[in-house]
Amino acid sequence: MANPAQTGSYARTQRSREPTEIIVGCSDCGGTDTIRDPVRGEVICTNCGLVLDSHMMDHGPEWRAFTSEERDKRARTGGPIDYTRHDKGLSTTIDWRDRDANGRKLAPGLRAQIYRLRKWQIRTRVHSSIDRNLARAMSELDRITSQLSAPRPVKEASAILYRRTVERHLIRGRSIEAMIAACIYAGCRLRQVPRTLDEIAHHSRINRKELGRCYRLLLRKLDMRVPISQPTDFVPRFAQALSLSSRVQRRAISILGLAKKRGITAGKDPTGLAASTLYIASIQEGERRTQREIAAVARVTEVTVRNRYKEMVRVLGLEVEI
């Protein structure tokens, strides 16, 4: 077999935790489609079968596992870093059940010793003002995200943003609840999860004005580029709360597309636009909902729904039977 460096032109990336080779092209046929054989440790051209690289190093474990339980039992490493915990999940905990590894109760003398160890373990986990700040903020983060039913990516993004605010000393002179609520709203915007400022203000017990002030501070000091909320992001959630079918959702999204082409969505509140299009679509599809019901779900006023509805019907020429 010829030397791989002579038979195939390839470029090696800078070696990191998992070194990889990027095949530029096969010297025999010029093809770029390759396949990796982890058993033989070779990179093979799929067009002509030429071996482009061999003796590749396997960076996986030396053991094999066929079930998830067996894999967890044989693994010798801990879990990944968890930014939603104040210590990133790297510290250990001593259980409160006072039982050994076999489930038997501890002796009274050993139980008193474990109690003292547990008390000092808790003290060492939260030993500085920053740790106490993060511990309180992460518990508040768990509470608000659970009430908002926010997914895990939003929770992680919010935790990372709050850690950046602590590093930049932006938390000084401001309440932890207001800053963590602003980070949650920014995390929802970054992950494109539709949550309004009023919803987060309601669950965080912070008034909307203070929440908006902290959010603008994050945008200014952290130099964030947040995508603009689209009305189509709110349509599925509002429709589900109103028990509307998928036909109504598709009709509402199509109406929003027409309104965007005509330029009547610029500068308008996306929740009000989503609410008004759902009102129009529900009437057209025979699943009528009142303006009061839609306004309550969207957290806007009936006047907003009525104004957006009249504007769309007038500009787009929609036929709606009231």
Backbone hydrogen bonds, N-H to C=O, Kabsch-Sander energy under -0.5 kcal/mol:
donor,donor_aa,acceptor,acceptor_aa,energy
6,Q,3,N,-1.6
7,T,3,N,-1.8
8,G,4,P,-1.9
9,S,25,G,-1.0
10,Y,8,G,-0.6
11,A,22,I,-2.1
13,T,20,T,-1.1
22,I,11,A,-1.9
23,I,21,E,-0.7
24,V,9,S,-0.8
24,V,22,I,-0.5
25,G,9,S,-1.5
26,C,31,G,-2.1
27,S,7,T,-0.8
30,G,26,C,-1.3
34,T,32,T,-0.6
35,I,44,I,-2.3
37,D,42,E,-2.9
41,G,37,D,-2.0
42,E,37,D,-1.5
43,V,53,D,-2.5
44,I,35,I,-2.7
45,C,50,L,-2.6
46,T,33,D,-2.2
49,G,45,C,-1.6
52,L,43,V,-2.8
52,L,50,L,-0.7
53,D,43,V,-1.3
55,H,40,R,-0.5
56,M,41,G,-2.0
59,H,57,M,-0.7
71,R,67,T,-2.0
72,D,68,S,-2.4
73,K,69,E,-1.9
74,R,70,E,-1.8
75,A,71,R,-1.6
82,D,88,K,-2.1
83,Y,81,I,-0.7
85,R,82,D,-1.3
88,K,85,R,-2.1
90,L,87,D,-1.6
95,D,93,T,-0.5
100,D,104,R,-2.4
103,G,100,D,-1.5
106,L,98,D,-1.8
111,R,107,A,-2.6
112,A,108,P,-1.8
113,Q,109,G,-1.5
114,I,110,L,-2.5
115,Y,111,R,-2.0
116,R,112,A,-1.8
117,L,113,Q,-2.2
118,R,114,I,-2.6
119,K,115,Y,-2.1
120,W,116,R,-2.1
121,Q,117,L,-2.0
122,I,118,R,-2.1
123,R,119,K,-1.7
124,T,120,W,-2.2
125,R,121,Q,-1.6
126,V,122,I,-1.3
127,H,125,R,-0.5
132,R,128,S,-2.2
133,N,129,S,-2.3
134,L,130,I,-2.7
135,A,131,D,-2.7
136,R,132,R,-2.1
137,A,133,N,-2.5
138,M,134,L,-2.9
139,S,135,A,-1.6
140,E,136,R,-1.8
141,L,137,A,-2.3
142,D,138,M,-2.2
143,R,139,S,-1.9
144,I,140,E,-2.4
145,T,141,L,-2.3
146,S,142,D,-1.7
147,Q,143,R,-1.7
148,L,144,I,-2.1
149,S,145,T,-0.7
150,A,145,T,-2.3
155,K,151,P,-1.5
156,E,152,R,-2.4
157,A,153,P,-2.3
158,S,154,V,-2.3
159,A,155,K,-2.0
160,I,156,E,-2.3
161,L,157,A,-2.1
162,Y,158,S,-2.3
163,R,159,A,-2.1
164,R,160,I,-1.7
165,T,161,L,-1.9
166,V,162,Y,-2.0
167,E,163,R,-2.1
168,R,164,R,-2.0
169,H,166,V,-1.0
170,L,165,T,-2.8
171,I,165,T,-0.6
174,R,171,I,-1.9
179,M,175,S,-1.9
180,I,176,I,-2.6
181,A,177,E,-1.8
182,A,178,A,-2.1
183,C,179,M,-2.1
184,I,180,I,-1.9
185,Y,181,A,-2.2
186,A,182,A,-2.3
187,G,183,C,-2.5
188,C,184,I,-2.3
189,R,185,Y,-2.0
190,L,186,A,-2.6
191,R,187,G,-2.2
192,Q,189,R,-0.7
193,V,188,C,-2.9
195,R,193,V,-0.8
200,I,196,T,-1.8
201,A,197,L,-2.3
202,H,198,D,-2.1
203,H,199,E,-2.1
204,S,200,I,-2.1
205,R,201,A,-0.7
206,I,201,A,-1.1
211,L,207,N,-2.2
212,G,208,R,-2.5
213,R,209,K,-1.9
214,C,210,E,-2.1
215,Y,211,L,-2.1
216,R,212,G,-2.2
217,L,213,R,-1.6
218,L,214,C,-1.9
219,L,215,Y,-2.1
220,R,216,R,-1.9
221,K,217,L,-2.9
222,L,218,L,-2.2
224,M,219,L,-0.8
226,V,224,M,-0.6
233,D,230,Q,-1.3
234,F,230,Q,-0.5
234,F,231,P,-1.1
235,V,231,P,-0.9
238,F,234,F,-2.4
239,A,235,V,-2.7
240,Q,236,P,-2.1
241,A,237,R,-1.9
242,L,238,F,-1.6
243,S,240,Q,-0.9
244,L,239,A,-2.8
249,Q,245,S,-1.4
250,R,246,S,-2.6
251,R,247,R,-2.2
252,A,248,V,-2.5
253,I,249,Q,-2.4
254,S,250,R,-2.1
255,I,251,R,-2.1
256,L,252,A,-2.1
257,G,253,I,-1.9
258,L,254,S,-1.9
259,A,255,I,-2.4
260,K,256,L,-2.2
261,K,257,G,-1.7
262,R,258,L,-1.7
263,G,259,A,-0.6
263,G,260,K,-0.6
264,I,259,A,-2.0
265,T,259,A,-0.5
268,K,265,T,-1.6
273,L,269,D,-2.0
274,A,270,P,-2.4
275,A,271,T,-2.3
276,S,272,G,-2.3
277,T,273,L,-2.3
278,L,274,A,-1.9
279,Y,275,A,-1.7
280,I,276,S,-2.1
281,A,277,T,-2.9
282,S,278,L,-2.4
283,I,279,Y,-1.4
284,Q,280,I,-2.3
285,E,281,A,-2.3
286,G,283,I,-0.9
287,E,282,S,-2.4
294,I,290,T,-2.0
295,A,291,Q,-2.4
296,A,292,R,-2.0
297,V,293,E,-1.7
298,A,294,I,-2.5
299,R,295,A,-0.9
300,V,295,A,-1.9
305,V,301,T,-1.7
306,R,302,E,-2.4
307,N,303,V,-2.7
308,R,304,T,-2.4
309,Y,305,V,-2.1
310,K,306,R,-2.4
311,E,307,N,-2.1
312,M,308,R,-2.2
313,V,309,Y,-2.3
314,R,310,K,-2.1
315,V,311,E,-2.6
316,L,312,M,-2.5
317,G,313,V,-0.9
318,L,313,V,-0.6
320,V,318,L,-0.7
322,I,320,V,-0.8
